[in-house]
Amino acid sequence: MQNNKNLILWVELLFALLSLWVLLMVPSYPEYAMAVLRVYILSMIVLTVSLVLVVRRYQSQHSSVDMNRIFDMVDRIDTPAFIWASDLSMMYGNHAMNELLGISEDDNGTHALELNRFFHDIGLSPKDAAEIMSKGTLSTGMVANGQKHYINWSTSLMMQNDIASLHFSIGFETTELEEAKQSLSEKTETLAISENRYALSMKLSGVGFLLCETIHNGCYNEYYVSKEAQEFLGITSDHISFHEFRKKIYSDDRYKFDNYIRELEHPDPEAEPVPRVMELRIHHEMGKPFVWYAYHYHANLVDSNKIPIVGGALVNISEEKEKDALLEKYAYQDEITEISNRKKLIEYGKECYAAYEKEHKPYWVMVLDIDRFHLINDSCGYASGNKVLREFASILSKYQDQGKQDKPGLAARLGADNFALLMHDYEDDELPKHKLDLIRKDFAKLESGEFASLSLTCSAGVAHLPRDGKTFEEVLEHAEFALTICKGELSYLMGYDAEMHQEILHQGEMEKSLSDAIEQHHLQLYYQPKFDLHTEKIMGAEALIRWIKPDGTMISPNVFIPVAEKSGMISDISNFVLREACQQTGLWQKEGLSPIVMSINFASGDFYQANVCEVVQHELDSAGLQPKYLELELTERLALGDINYTIDQMNALRAMGVLLAMDDFGTGYSSLSYIQRLPLTLLKLDRSFIIEIETDSVAQVIVSAVIQIAKSMNMETIAEGVEYEGQSKILKDMGCDYIQGYLYGKPMPAADFRKRLEINTYGKEVS
């Protein structure tokens, strides 16, 4: 409209000039015509000049009115804003702008800013300001009122003519965001805090908004969607219905959104509206992976009718979720096997116990141990040991409860070679045994390749939730207790027994006493003679441990040895027996007494240690004793526990010259099938065959057969438990080499045994 008015004025002015030219250039007209023409031309000139003046005044008044309105609107903006000309001829700043720069305002609310100073503050020269600022957004840092401010300036064109253009710039302060970024880079040592702040600061510029300002038929049904939220949701429209939005939410998360809608439809008028957060998985489009978003929503009462404007902000939290998953992995996942760890099991078990209290669904808790796992590490190396742990964990995971239960089963590694399996109880008391059989079967399949020489078995203890504990921790503790009851046994399953637990607690007191006895040297060795039936002299002795209290009370080995084995103190006792027996035997030889073979019993844990040969050789060297005077007695159960490893250990000991005897021979289930594979030097016939040998023909046949088998393999034999002359005579006739029993002497202290050696050496006591 304004341009059209200017065009009319110019046309009229041109017409008037042409008319004047005609008047001056035409030489003659009739007088009356000249008069009329002069009047017309002068009238047009006057009219044109008048119109120009009127239009200019109109433009000036309306321009002033429009600019005043614009200035007033700019003043109402809370953030810094200003209007400026591209030729830098003028600038108008609002109150926030003047306050930012510390410039006082005059009475009419305006103030002419010093452009050079302002653009200098934001790092621009006046020459470049118009070109740079007019291009759109500019991020600046400036010091105002003694503080550093970071502001994003967004500039829009308002007016433009041939001389200059008028621009409007508004600043959005990002100081907090910039400071957060700086703080983030300075605090990288705190992973969780620094990364969360970093993620938050990066996401602040990408928040998507959902807003519902209208209500239809008493309920909300549509969102206004910001541009960022449109990208999140994979839509092009700026509106989306609640129904369509719900369809984009992962099915397991929709209940959160449904609860949110119910709150909107049935608000509590007395409740104070507070911000809330829903974490939702939303897909950009069908077939694409879901993305985690945090939906921060709030309902605000905004008018007298208390109709709320509802909505919120969507923030992509996928990175945070990935980090949470990583942190959870570090916190709740075992590093070697990558299954749950003890901490995860306990937290999950607590949830299962709580679920039982609501739904009465019981569970079994099974704790498993890989038998003789230390042998795998010692013989194959830790890398192979870790491989076995991973394979075992994989097997357990295979047999944990699968399916859609609210609380499915869980496999976890408790530490070292201890694992746990949490599983539903389907009213089947045989379930633990059935699961353990399957686990053992799969575990045994690993006995190939590098593990071909190993016997891979496992043992387990089991407890019932809630029958065996008032808390999950207590149930787990009782399952672990059940596992330890038969420690040392192989391939067993033991259920928790409360009465046995009390008995073990009582044994705990004995453990403390035994520990004190070892430390205070209340243990000592007794020696029982071994008699040669052919020379009728003492050929050796068996060293037997005794616990004698300061008051003279003697504790039977049958009482404290099992306690020592279960508590792990058996190694200390075995080391004491080996050292003391070697020292005592070496001392008697140095005193000139008849050399004898000293026999000691080896505990299973000590025999299976990798450096057993080194330990034995060290004690022999310390005592100055030749290996041929030391005999290690092994039980059949110990020797046949891991036959391949046993043979390797025994061959190494025999190569040293140490003698090897099998104790209690004949009481096992497969003695004769394995005896030819073991490098034994002596078979020790169990006393159960000797007791009735005078009257029981079957016992006589068995003993005679064993003696003959031993002779065929160049092994000697000794019978224990001999108490009568008749037994001794029968054994001698059968070809038995040695006997041991009360007939020739009970276990006795070293001083008493020395007297027997003096008689054995000199025919009489000489001390």
Buried (B, 14 or more C-beta within 10 A) or exposed (E): EEEEBEEEBEEBBEBBBEBBEEBEEEEEBEEEEEEEBBEEBBEBBEEBBEBBEEBEEEEEEEEEEEBEEBBEEBBEBEEBBBBBBBEBEEBBBBBBBBBBBEBEBEEEEBBEBEBEEBBBBBEBEEEEBBEBBBEEEBEBBBEBEEEEBBBBBBBEEBBEEEEBBBBBBBBEBBEEBBEBBEBBEEEEEEEEEBBBBBBBBBBBEEBBBBBBBEBEEEEBEBBBBBEBBBBBBEBEEEEBEBEBBBEBBEEEBBEBBEEBBEBBEEBEEEEEEEEEBBEBBBBBEEEEEBBBBBBBBBBEEEEEEEEBBBBBBBBBBBBBBEBBEEEEEEEBBBEEBEBBBBEBBBEBBEEBBEBBEEEEBBBBBBBBBBBBBBBBBBBBEEEBBBBBBBBBBBBBBEBBBEEEEEBBBBBBBBEEBBBBBBBBBEEEEEBBBEBBEEBBEBBEEBEEEBBEBBBBBBBBBBBBBBEBBEBBEBBBBBBBBBBBBBBBEBEBBBBBBEEBBEEBEEBEEBBEBBBEBBEEEBBEBBBBBBBBBEEEEBBBBBBBBBBBEEEEEEBEBEEBBBBBBBBEBBBBBBBBBBBBBBBBBBBBBEEEBBBBBBBBBBBBBBBBBEEBBEBBBBBBEEBEBBBEBBBBBBBBBBBBBBBEBBBEBBEBBBEEEBBBBBBBBBBBEEBEEBBEEBBBBBBBBBBEBBBEBEEEEEBBEBBBEBBEBBEEEEBBBBBBBBBBEEBBEBBBEBEBBBBBBEBBBEBBEBEEBBBBBBBBBEEEEEE
